[in-house]
Amino acid sequence: MKSSMTDTDFDVIIIGGGVIGLSAAYYSAFSGKRTLLLEKNDFFHDMGSSGGNSRFFRVMYSDPKLAKLSETSYSLWKQVERETGISVLNEQPLLFYGSRNVKDTVEGDFNNSDQVMRKMGIPFKSLNSTEIQKHYSVFKKLPEEFVGLIQENSAVIQARNALRAFHHLAESAGASLMTNSPASICDVSDSGKVITIKTPKGLYRTSSLVLAPGVWTNEIIAPLNVQFDLTIWQMTVGYYGVENPNANYPFWYEFGESAVAGQGLYYGFPVGTDYEGCIKASCDFTFNQYDKVQSCSRTVDPKALEMISAHLVSRFHGINPSPRHSSTCMYTMSKDYRMILGLLPGYKNVAMLTGESGRAFKYAPIFGRILNSLVSDGDPMYDIDCISINRPGIIKC
């Protein structure tokens, strides 16, 4: 396509300007491709999967392949920080705690995380319930059967800084970044080798397409006659004031048991992560599930917020049960709760990440690199079988 390129022809077009799309734009432009990224809103908005100011970074996974990808992503995040001078990772220990009986959750399970770290030689501490309470004096009495894992190589990702860093890198590498440009696929010609993208600003053509549209996935790929079996989870988040901001509130995830499967999963960030004097906390389940993003209410769920508040008060000393702030965010969930990455079935020049499920942010550098490699020669460079687009149950039609 290069020999007859016009101003509207690009080697690679990327749809979606969240952290994954911006990362893909950087690696594409850096590799010498004429690259265009199309974002339907302004950059750094809170309407999709990259909103908010904080995310988990961890290598503590119950799947060794995800742990390995995370270790590589860590080194790439450090490279991003060096190249941009922007701080992204606020490094601190992460505590997994709860019951060993809780299995097959959206976050994997406790026992397998323990086994994977032992097998890979990832240093961690194992604690019983009494030791957890001694380590973190803010805990109230925990169930005796609770155990904990503390892993030091973890961090709070400063999400807005991460977005700014990849925006800067992509722009500096020569990528064209267009906002307020909702995109749709309007034509696929020459046996799929040329794809035309329609935007309010005009038509653009490319020989390679990267898709990172998050909650808009099925809407974007409908013209390609492919649909994924996805559900949009609208999540509720609360920000709670604490009596003593200097107390040692952990960075944590609880695998708790509950009468309803999955409703014992909660997590939280240390004081000051998003708001001064507040911890951020949420539940890893929802009562608001949708097939289409247009149906999402984008309003805080009072039932979920009440459950988060009650859980915090039952677990920790010194937390105000009434949140100072609250918000929503969107997860794109596959049926097996795993991310979906690879070449779109039937297309050798269309790569996609979807089903991010609130867990892809930490992988932004390595996923951007993989997406660029996939549309270059079909080789992901890394083992992504555990999140393969071709695994059973992913394609709806």
C-alpha positions, 0 to 999 in steps of 0.5 A, spaced: 500 500 500 505 504 501 507 505 493 501 509 492 499 512 499 495 518 500 494 522 506 488 518 508 492 511 507 495 508 513 499 502 514 496 501 521 489 504 523 488 503 531 480 504 533 480 505 541 484 511 544 485 507 551 491 505 554 492 499 550 490 503 543 495 508 545 500 503 547 499 499 540 500 506 536 507 507 539 509 500 538 506 501 531 509 508 529 516 506 532 517 500 528 516 505 522 509 504 520 504 510 518 500 509 524 493 513 525 489 512 532 482 514 532 478 515 539 471 517 539 471 521 545 477 526 547 483 522 550 483 520 558 476 520 558 472 516 563 467 513 559 470 506 557 475 501 560 481 506 561 478 511 566 479 512 573 486 514 576 488 507 579 489 500 577 493 494 580 499 491 577 501 484 580 505 478 578 501 474 583 497 470 578 494 463 578 496 462 571 503 461 570 503 464 563 499 470 565 505 471 571 510 471 565 507 476 561 506 480 567 513 480 569 515 482 562 510 488 562 513 490 568 520 491 565 516 495 559 513 499 564 520 501 567 522 503 560 516 507 559 518 511 565 525 512 563 523 514 556 518 519 558 520 521 565 513 520 567 512 516 574 507 510 572 508 505 578 507 506 585 510 500 588 508 497 594 506 490 597 500 487 595 496 482 600 492 477 597 488 474 603 482 470 604 479 462 604 483 457 600 476 454 599 474 460 594 476 457 587 475 459 580 473 466 581 474 472 576 481 473 579 483 465 579 484 462 586 488 463 592 491 456 592 494 456 584 497 463 585 501 460 591 503 454 587 505 458 581 509 463 585 513 457 588 514 454 581 517 460 578 521 462 584 517 469 585 518 471 592 512 472 597 510 471 604 505 466 607 501 468 613 496 465 617 490 470 620 493 472 626 500 474 622 496 478 617 493 482 623 499 483 626 502 485 619 496 490 618 494 493 625 488 496 621 485 489 620 479 487 625 479 480 627 479 475 621 476 468 620 481 463 623 481 459 616 484 466 613 491 465 610 495 471 606 500 472 601 504 478 600 508 479 594 513 485 594 513 486 586 507 489 585 504 496 584 499 501 584 498 503 576 497 511 576 492 510 570 492 517 568 500 518 568 500 511 564 495 514 559 499 520 558 506 517 557 503 512 552 500 518 548 507 522 549 510 516 546 506 515 540 506 522 538 513 522 539 514 516 534 510 519 529 503 516 530 497 521 528 492 521 534 485 523 532 480 525 538 472 525 537 473 521 531 468 515 532 470 510 527 466 504 523 468 499 518 465 501 512 468 496 506 473 491 506 476 489 499 481 486 495 480 479 498 480 483 505 487 486 504 484 493 504 480 496 509 476 502 509 474 506 516 469 511 516 469 517 521 466 524 521 472 527 518 473 522 512 474 516 510 481 512 511 484 506 508 489 501 511 492 494 510 492 492 517 487 494 523 488 494 530 482 494 535 482 496 542 475 498 543 473 495 549 465 496 551 464 498 544 467 491 541 461 488 538 459 494 535 465 495 531 466 488 529 459 487 526 461 489 519 466 483 519 460 478 521 464 476 527 461 477 534 464 475 541 460 472 547 461 478 551 457 482 557 458 489 560 459 489 567 458 496 570 462 496 576 461 501 583 467 504 586 467 507 593 472 512 596 472 512 604 475 517 609 479 514 614 480 516 621 488 516 621 491 517 614 498 514 616 495 507 619 498 501 615 492 500 610 494 495 605 493 494 598 489 488 598 484 483 595 480 478 599 477 471 596 472 471 601 466 466 602 459 468 601 452 465 600 452 467 593 458 465 589 463 470 587 460 475 592 465 475 597 470 478 592 473 485 594 479 489 593 482 496 595 487 501 595 492 504 600 490 511 603 491 517 598 491 513 591 485 517 588 483 522 594 487 525 599 485 521 606 481 516 602 482 509 601 479 506 594 475 500 595 470 496 590 467 489 589 469 484 584 462 482 582 456 486 579 448 487 579 448 491 573 450 487 567 448 489 559 449 486 552 450 493 549 454 499 552 448 504 550 444 500 555 449 502 561 446 506 566 453 509 568 450 511 575 452 508 582 449 502 584 446 503 591 446 496 593 453 494 591 455 501 594 452 498 601 455 492 600 462 495 599 461 499 605 459 494 610 464 489 608 470 495 609 467 496 616 467 489 618 474 488 616 478 494 618 478 499 624 477 507 623 473 507 616 468 512 615 462 507 612 459 513 608 463 514 602 466 521 600 466 519 593 463 514 588 464 512 581 462 507 576 467 503 571 466 498 565 468 491 565 468 487 558 467 480 560 468 474 556 464 467 559 470 465 562 473 471 565 479 471 561 482 477 556 481 475 549 487 477 544 489 475 537 488 475 530 480 476 528 478 469 525 478 470 518 482 476 517 490 475 517 490 483 518 486 485 524 488 484 531 484 485 537 484 485 544 477 485 548 474 482 554 479 486 558 475 485 564 478 490 568 485 486 568 488 488 561 491 495 564 497 492 567 499 489 560 498 495 556 506 495 554 506 488 552 499 488 549 501 494 545 507 490 542 503 484 541 498 487 537 503 490 533 507 484 531 500 480 530 498 485 524 506 485 522 507 477 521 502 474 525 507 472 530 505 474 537 512 473 540 509 471 546 505 465 549 498 468 549 494 461 549 491 462 555 487 468 552 487 466 545 482 469 541 481 462 538 479 458 544 472 455 545 466 459 547 469 466 545 465 467 538 458 468 538 457 467 531 
